[in-house]
């Protein structure tokens, strides 16, 4: 039997102490946890708190804030380079291995702007990311988002095409079951292109915690085992009033699926 898949959770630093025991890692946000728009001096206090988190940080999401435009006529390559360099240095410093590139606002194509040009800009952005990620052994996982959240890269297969066009080993793709369900995309698309999968986000019906609804999570994990997926999975969902109990319920549901 293959090794169990590590289960983590997307959470703010202030709620880590409330987690049920048993999660392998935490996944924080780049924008609010690492604050790359701040100087290293301004970040120093927050950094000292983050280094003490248990379970440890192994992944980050919410890579780029909406005010930094990656697509369109307002894009500044110099600003993007500075942001990426600072962000990925902090990711590495705190033990991050994967950075999820969703950032729907930052990558949205302005009305009337050439989609071909927008695609070229995203390729260039990910080349910049790859140059920096390669220094630290970090993987950038492109997150396909549903059409309510952005207007480009809305399916797993589109994410793969973008990664192919970049052509760097540091650039891979994330599978988020919520966005699969929102776009009526079959999770079996993962099985057709397994080599590109670098990270997985989990939720259930209504974007609630895994095990509370009807999403095909059993099928998803069957695919992950069949393709010998070597990465991690993170719960990313909405929580109710009893955060600790729901994180416990989610983990209890997921552990058998993950091979524990």
Long-range contacts (C-beta under 8 A, 24 or more apart in sequence): 1-259, 2-225, 2-228, 2-259, 3-259, 4-255, 4-258, 4-259, 4-260, 5-221, 5-224, 5-229, 5-231, 5-232, 5-233, 5-258, 5-259, 6-58, 6-232, 6-233, 6-258, 7-232, 7-233, 7-234, 7-235, 7-251, 7-254, 7-255, 7-258, 8-55, 8-58, 8-59, 8-232, 8-233, 8-234, 8-235, 9-234, 9-235, 9-236, 9-247, 9-250, 10-61, 10-201, 10-234, 10-235, 10-236, 13-49, 13-50, 13-53, 15-243, 16-53, 16-54, 16-55, 18-243, 18-244, 18-247, 19-55, 19-244, 19-247, 20-244, 20-245, 20-247, 20-248, 20-251, 22-248, 22-251, 22-255, 23-55, 23-247, 23-251, 24-55, 24-58, 24-232, 25-55, 25-56, 25-57, 25-58, 25-59, 25-232, 25-234, 26-53, 26-55, 26-56, 26-57, 26-58, 27-57, 27-58, 27-59, 27-60, 27-61, 27-100, 27-234, 27-236, 28-57, 28-59, 28-60, 28-61, 29-60, 29-61, 29-62, 30-60, 30-61, 30-62, 30-63, 30-64, 30-87, 30-91, 30-99, 31-62, 31-63, 31-64, 31-65, 32-62, 33-60, 34-60, 34-87, 34-90, 34-91, 34-94, 36-83, 36-86, 36-87, 36-90, 37-65, 37-83, 40-86, 43-90, 47-90, 47-93, 47-94, 50-94, 51-94, 56-95, 57-94, 57-95, 57-96, 58-95, 58-96, 58-97, 58-98, 58-232, 59-96, 59-97, 59-98, 59-99, 59-100, 59-199, 59-232, 59-234, 60-91, 60-96, 60-98, 60-99, 60-100, 61-99, 61-100, 61-102, 61-143, 61-236, 62-100, 62-102, 62-103, 63-87, 63-99, 63-100, 63-101, 63-102, 63-103, 63-140, 64-101, 64-103, 64-106, 64-107, 65-103, 65-105, 65-106, 66-103, 66-105, 66-106, 67-106, 68-106, 69-106, 70-103, 70-106, 70-107, 70-121, 70-122, 70-125, 71-106, 71-107, 71-108, 71-109, 71-110, 71-113, 71-118, 71-121, 71-122, 71-152, 72-109, 72-110, 72-113, 72-118, 72-121, 73-110, 73-113, 75-121, 77-124, 77-128, 80-125, 80-128, 81-128, 84-128, 84-129, 84-132, 85-132, 88-129, 88-132, 88-133, 88-135, 88-136, 88-138, 89-132, 89-136, 91-136, 91-138, 92-135, 92-136, 92-137, 92-138, 96-138, 97-137, 97-138, 97-139, 98-138, 98-139, 98-140, 98-141, 98-198, 98-199, 98-231, 98-232, 99-129, 99-133, 99-138, 99-139, 99-140, 99-141, 100-141, 100-143, 100-174, 100-199, 100-201, 101-126, 101-129, 101-140, 101-141, 101-142, 101-143, 102-143, 102-145, 102-149, 102-174, 104-145, 104-149, 104-150, 105-150, 107-150, 107-152, 107-153, 108-150, 108-151, 108-152, 109-151, 109-152, 115-152, 118-152, 119-152, 119-162, 119-165, 122-152, 122-153, 122-162, 123-162, 123-165, 123-166, 126-162, 126-163, 126-166, 126-168, 126-171, 127-166, 127-168, 129-170, 129-171, 130-166, 130-168, 130-170, 130-171, 133-170, 134-168, 134-170, 138-170, 139-170, 139-171, 139-172, 139-198, 139-199, 140-170, 140-171, 140-172, 141-172, 141-173, 141-174, 141-198, 141-199, 142-171, 142-172, 142-173, 142-174, 143-173, 143-174, 143-176, 143-179, 143-201, 144-173, 144-174, 144-176, 144-179, 144-183, 145-179, 146-178, 146-179, 146-182, 146-183, 147-182, 147-183, 148-182, 154-179, 154-183, 155-183, 155-185, 155-189, 156-180, 156-185, 156-189, 156-190, 156-193, 157-189, 157-193, 159-196, 160-193, 160-196, 163-196, 172-196, 172-197, 172-198, 172-199, 173-197, 173-198, 174-198, 174-199, 174-200, 174-201, 175-199, 175-200, 175-201, 175-220, 176-200, 176-201, 176-203, 176-236, 177-201, 177-202, 177-203, 177-215, 177-216, 177-217, 177-220, 178-203, 178-207, 178-215, 178-236, 178-237, 181-215, 187-216, 187-219, 187-220, 187-223, 188-219, 188-223, 190-220, 190-223, 190-224, 190-227, 191-223, 191-226, 191-227, 194-227, 194-229, 197-227, 197-229, 197-231, 198-231, 199-231, 199-232, 199-233, 199-234, 200-224, 200-229, 200-231, 200-232, 200-233, 200-234, 201-233, 201-234, 201-235, 201-236, 202-233, 202-234, 202-235, 202-236, 202-237, 202-254, 203-235, 203-236, 203-237, 203-238, 204-237, 206-238, 207-237, 207-238, 208-237, 208-238, 208-240, 209-235, 209-237, 209-239, 209-246, 209-247, 209-249, 209-250, 210-235, 210-237, 210-250, 210-253, 210-254, 211-249, 211-250, 211-252, 211-253, 211-254, 212-246, 212-249, 212-250, 217-253, 217-254, 217-257, 218-257, 221-257, 221-258, 225-259, 233-258
